[in-house]
Amino acid sequence: MEDLALFLHLLGALAFVSGIVLAGVAFESARRREGPADVALLLGLARSGAVLVAGGGALLLAGGLWLVGLEDDVGFGAGWVGAALGLFVIVVALGMIGGRRPRQARQLATRLAAEGRDATSELRSLLDDPLSRIANYASAALVLAILALMAFKP
């Protein structure tokens, strides 16, 4: 059972991190495009990354909690486990905050592209929203911190 729990945890971690990378690269590419059709296409790809993040995060959490429950020498009272869980909650919250404007930008870009219109200042503003960018980059940095906790188990 331990091997299965570890496999699910690692599979979830792989999907979670892959989704973050896919969403981040697609979003940053969309920010550099001018046409609403290109922006909508790339933000659609970012949405696929977000789906990977959600599914991977659920698998990551379930497998990790199962694994901790199975381990005799590591329990929920271990400091690194508590820190990783706390950081995971913060990562999810920051991801939700950081994903609002890109979702609105995708919807607007799709509408503009369907109408054959050029990008508007509202679309640019949504793509360049500083709060979203800070939340997303902070979330990614915290994921690296979680990976360090998992690797080194201080």
Residue pairs with C-beta under 8 A, 6 or more apart in sequence:
1 70
2 67
2 70
2 71
5 63
5 66
5 67
5 70
6 63
6 67
7 63
8 59
8 62
8 63
8 66
9 59
9 60
9 63
9 64
9 66
9 67
10 63
11 56
11 59
11 63
12 56
12 57
12 58
12 59
12 60
12 61
12 62
12 63
12 64
13 56
13 60
13 147
13 150
14 56
15 52
15 53
15 55
15 56
15 59
15 60
16 52
16 53
16 56
16 57
16 59
16 60
16 143
17 56
17 143
17 147
18 49
18 52
18 56
19 49
19 50
19 51
19 52
19 53
19 54
19 55
19 56
20 49
20 53
20 139
20 140
20 143
21 49
22 45
22 46
22 48
22 49
22 52
23 46
23 47
23 48
23 49
23 50
23 52
23 53
24 46
24 49
24 136
24 140
26 42
26 43
26 45
26 46
26 48
26 49
27 42
27 43
27 46
27 102
27 136
29 42
30 38
30 39
30 42
30 43
30 46
30 102
30 105
30 109
30 127
31 127
31 128
33 39
33 42
34 118
34 119
35 113
35 118
35 119
36 108
36 109
36 110
36 112
36 113
36 117
36 118
36 119
36 123
37 109
37 113
39 105
39 106
39 109
39 113
39 119
39 123
39 127
40 106
40 109
40 110
40 112
40 113
43 102
43 105
43 106
43 109
44 106
46 102
46 106
47 103
47 106
50 95
50 99
53 95
57 88
57 92
60 88
61 88
64 84
68 74
68 75
68 76
68 78
68 81
69 76
74 81
74 153
75 81
76 82
78 153
79 154
80 149
80 153
80 154
83 149
84 146
84 149
84 150
87 142
87 145
87 146
87 149
88 146
90 139
90 142
91 139
91 142
91 143
91 146
94 135
94 136
94 138
94 139
94 142
95 135
95 136
95 139
97 131
97 132
97 135
98 131
98 132
98 133
98 134
98 135
98 136
98 139
99 132
99 136
100 132
101 126
101 127
101 129
101 131
101 132
102 126
102 127
102 132
104 126
105 123
105 126
105 127
108 120
108 122
108 123
108 126
109 119
109 123
112 118
112 119
112 120
112 123
